Amino acid sequence: NYDTWLLLMKLKMQSRYLWDAIEDEDVDYHDNRSALEAICSSVPQEMVPTLATKASAKEAWEAIRTMRIGDDRVRKSMAQSLRAEYEQIAFRDGESVEDFALRLSNLVQRLAILDDPELEPKVVAKYLRVARLRYRQLVISIETLLDINELTIEEVTGRLKAADEGHDTGGGSSSSTARLNHTEEELVARVVSRLQLSGEGASRGGRAPSSNAAAATTRPNAEEAVLA
């Protein structure tokens, strides 16, 4: 969970005005010790002896980085692998817009951690480029009417999701199912009505039809109802 840990710790240390101790070793002694204490408090106990003896919070931070994602050569190799995954990213079968956006954002964040960042306008442009075909008209409208350089992944996700919700409201599978059920009920009602009429005609004639005759009568009536 190094990626998540890094983002959360950076946010906490910035809120406590301690982030300068990570970016620069030449800071106040108290700030340096406070930053180092914060780092040691956020890692597993088995890592504390190694980190607590570092001369500065910056050294401890780099030690964690090296232990979790390796040295520069290893990081470059990992970045190349993630970059290839980023270039080939596409919607998976059955994947929602929100899930895809989350997967894309996580991938971009990991690239940034490995010192291979991707600018958000380029990420947004790629997002629109790999969107499903059913979003084609919406994507054209976004690219034509809006400034992609000012859009975020969250805004694009919201627009695509709204299009999905509008499509469902406009008559999706649920409304089609309702129409089919209604048609089936009408069919059954017609068959029952004709069978009742046939029974009344037989009773007026003085003799009920035999079972074979009734079956023979039922089949044509049912077939006529279906054809109707």
C-alpha positions as CSV (number, residue, x, y, z in Angstrom):
1,N,0.0,0.0,0.0
2,Y,3.0,2.3,-0.5
3,D,1.1,4.5,-3.1
4,T,-1.8,5.2,-0.7
5,W,0.6,5.6,2.3
6,L,2.7,8.2,0.3
7,L,-0.3,10.3,-0.6
8,L,-1.8,10.3,2.8
9,M,1.4,11.0,4.6
10,K,2.2,13.9,2.2
11,L,-1.2,15.4,3.0
12,K,-0.8,15.0,6.7
13,M,2.7,16.5,6.8
14,Q,1.6,19.4,4.6
15,S,-1.3,20.1,6.9
16,R,1.2,20.2,9.8
17,Y,3.8,22.4,7.9
18,L,6.3,19.6,8.0
19,W,6.6,18.7,4.3
20,D,9.6,21.0,3.9
21,A,11.6,18.6,6.0
22,I,11.0,15.9,3.3
23,E,11.9,18.2,0.4
24,D,14.9,19.9,2.0
25,E,17.3,18.7,4.7
26,D,18.2,22.2,5.7
27,V,15.2,22.8,8.0
28,D,14.7,23.6,11.7
29,Y,15.8,20.8,14.0
30,H,12.5,20.6,15.7
31,D,10.6,20.4,12.4
32,N,13.0,17.7,11.2
33,R,12.5,15.6,14.4
34,S,8.7,16.1,14.2
35,A,8.6,14.9,10.6
36,L,10.8,11.9,11.4
37,E,8.5,11.0,14.4
38,A,5.5,11.2,12.1
39,I,7.1,8.9,9.6
40,C,8.1,6.3,12.3
41,S,4.6,6.4,13.7
42,S,3.0,5.5,10.4
43,V,5.1,2.4,9.4
44,P,5.2,-1.2,10.7
45,Q,7.0,-1.7,14.0
46,E,9.8,-3.8,12.3
47,M,10.8,-0.8,10.2
48,V,11.1,1.7,13.1
49,P,14.7,0.7,14.3
50,T,16.0,1.3,10.8
51,L,14.2,4.7,10.2
52,A,14.6,6.2,13.7
53,T,18.4,6.2,13.4
54,K,18.4,8.2,10.1
55,A,20.0,11.6,10.3
56,S,17.0,13.4,8.8
57,A,13.3,12.9,7.9
58,K,14.3,13.1,4.2
59,E,16.7,10.2,4.6
60,A,14.0,8.1,6.3
61,W,11.5,9.0,3.5
62,E,13.9,8.0,0.8
63,A,14.7,4.7,2.7
64,I,11.1,3.8,2.7
65,R,10.8,4.6,-1.0
66,T,13.8,2.4,-1.8
67,M,12.5,-0.5,0.3
68,R,9.1,-0.4,-1.3
69,I,9.8,0.4,-5.0
70,G,13.5,-0.1,-5.4
71,D,16.3,2.1,-6.6
72,D,16.2,4.3,-9.7
73,R,16.8,1.4,-12.1
74,V,14.0,-0.7,-10.6
75,R,11.7,2.4,-10.7
76,K,12.4,3.0,-14.3
77,S,11.6,-0.6,-15.2
78,M,8.3,-0.4,-13.3
79,A,7.5,2.9,-14.9
80,Q,8.0,1.4,-18.4
81,S,5.7,-1.4,-17.5
82,L,3.0,0.9,-16.2
83,R,3.5,3.2,-19.2
84,A,2.7,0.4,-21.6
85,E,-0.4,-0.5,-19.5
86,Y,-1.5,3.1,-19.7
87,E,-1.0,3.3,-23.4
88,Q,-3.1,0.2,-24.0
89,I,-5.9,0.9,-21.4
90,A,-9.4,0.3,-22.6
91,F,-12.8,-0.4,-21.1
92,R,-13.2,-4.0,-19.9
93,D,-16.4,-6.1,-20.6
94,G,-19.1,-4.9,-18.2
95,E,-16.9,-2.3,-16.6
96,S,-18.7,0.9,-15.5
97,V,-17.6,4.4,-16.2
98,E,-16.7,5.0,-12.5
99,D,-14.6,1.8,-12.3
100,F,-12.7,2.7,-15.4
101,A,-12.1,6.2,-14.2
102,L,-10.8,4.9,-10.9
103,R,-8.5,2.4,-12.7
104,L,-7.2,5.2,-15.0
105,S,-6.6,7.6,-12.1
106,N,-4.7,5.0,-10.0
107,L,-2.5,4.2,-13.0
108,V,-1.7,7.8,-13.6
109,Q,-0.9,8.3,-9.9
110,R,1.4,5.4,-9.8
111,L,3.3,6.8,-12.8
112,A,3.7,10.1,-11.0
113,I,5.1,8.3,-7.9
114,L,7.6,6.5,-10.2
115,D,8.7,9.9,-11.6
116,D,7.0,9.4,-14.9
117,P,4.0,11.8,-14.6
118,E,1.3,12.3,-17.2
119,L,-0.4,15.8,-17.5
120,E,-4.1,15.7,-16.8
121,P,-5.1,17.3,-20.1
122,K,-3.4,14.4,-21.9
123,V,-5.1,11.9,-19.5
124,V,-8.5,13.5,-20.3
125,A,-7.9,13.4,-24.0
126,K,-7.0,9.7,-23.7
127,Y,-10.1,9.0,-21.6
128,L,-12.3,10.5,-24.4
129,R,-10.4,8.7,-27.1
130,V,-11.0,5.2,-25.5
131,A,-14.6,5.8,-24.5
132,R,-17.1,3.3,-25.7
133,L,-18.8,3.9,-29.1
134,R,-22.2,4.6,-27.5
135,Y,-20.6,7.8,-26.1
136,R,-19.3,8.9,-29.5
137,Q,-21.8,11.8,-30.0
138,L,-21.2,13.1,-26.4
139,V,-17.4,12.9,-26.8
140,I,-17.6,14.9,-30.0
141,S,-19.7,17.5,-28.2
142,I,-17.2,17.7,-25.3
143,E,-14.2,18.1,-27.7
144,T,-16.0,20.7,-29.8
145,L,-17.7,22.8,-27.1
146,L,-15.4,22.5,-24.1
147,D,-11.7,23.2,-23.4
148,I,-10.1,19.8,-22.7
149,N,-7.3,21.6,-20.9
150,E,-9.7,22.7,-18.2
151,L,-11.6,19.4,-17.8
152,T,-10.8,16.8,-15.1
153,I,-11.3,13.1,-15.1
154,E,-14.1,13.5,-12.5
155,E,-16.0,15.9,-14.8
156,V,-15.7,13.7,-17.8
157,T,-16.9,10.7,-15.7
158,G,-19.9,12.7,-14.5
159,R,-20.9,13.6,-18.0
160,L,-20.6,10.0,-19.3
161,K,-22.5,8.7,-16.3
162,A,-25.3,11.2,-16.8
163,A,-25.6,10.0,-20.4
164,D,-25.9,6.4,-19.2
165,E,-28.6,7.4,-16.7
166,G,-30.5,9.4,-19.4
167,H,-30.4,6.4,-21.7
168,D,-31.8,4.1,-19.1
169,T,-34.6,6.5,-18.2
170,G,-35.4,6.9,-21.9
171,G,-36.5,3.3,-22.2
172,G,-34.0,0.5,-21.5
173,S,-34.4,-3.2,-20.9
174,S,-36.8,-2.7,-18.0
175,S,-39.4,-0.9,-20.2
176,S,-39.0,-3.5,-22.9
177,T,-39.7,-6.2,-20.4
178,A,-42.8,-4.4,-19.2
179,R,-44.1,-4.3,-22.7
180,L,-43.4,-8.0,-23.3
181,N,-45.2,-8.9,-20.0
182,H,-48.2,-6.8,-21.1
183,T,-48.4,-8.5,-24.4
184,E,-48.2,-11.9,-22.8
185,E,-51.1,-11.0,-20.5
186,E,-53.2,-9.9,-23.4
187,L,-52.5,-13.2,-25.2
188,V,-53.5,-15.3,-22.2
189,A,-56.7,-13.2,-21.8
190,R,-57.6,-13.8,-25.5
191,V,-57.1,-17.6,-25.2
192,V,-59.2,-17.8,-22.0
193,S,-62.0,-15.7,-23.5
194,R,-62.2,-17.9,-26.6
195,L,-62.2,-21.1,-24.6
196,Q,-65.1,-19.8,-22.5
197,L,-67.0,-18.9,-25.6
198,S,-66.4,-22.4,-27.0
199,G,-67.7,-24.0,-23.7
200,E,-70.9,-21.9,-23.8
201,G,-71.6,-23.0,-27.4
202,A,-71.2,-26.7,-26.6
203,S,-73.6,-26.5,-23.6
204,R,-76.3,-24.9,-25.9
205,G,-75.9,-27.8,-28.3
206,G,-76.9,-30.3,-25.7
207,R,-73.6,-32.3,-25.6
208,A,-70.2,-31.3,-24.3
209,P,-67.3,-32.0,-26.7
210,S,-65.1,-35.0,-26.0
211,S,-61.6,-34.4,-24.6
212,N,-60.0,-35.0,-28.0
213,A,-62.4,-32.6,-29.6
214,A,-61.8,-30.0,-26.9
215,A,-58.1,-30.3,-27.4
216,A,-58.5,-30.0,-31.1
217,T,-60.6,-26.9,-30.6
218,T,-58.1,-25.4,-28.1
219,R,-55.2,-25.7,-30.4
220,P,-56.6,-23.7,-33.3
221,N,-58.0,-21.1,-30.9
222,A,-54.6,-20.7,-29.3
223,E,-52.9,-20.5,-32.6
224,E,-55.4,-17.9,-33.8
225,A,-54.8,-15.9,-30.7
226,V,-51.0,-15.9,-31.3
227,L,-51.5,-14.9,-34.9
228,A,-53.9,-12.1,-33.8
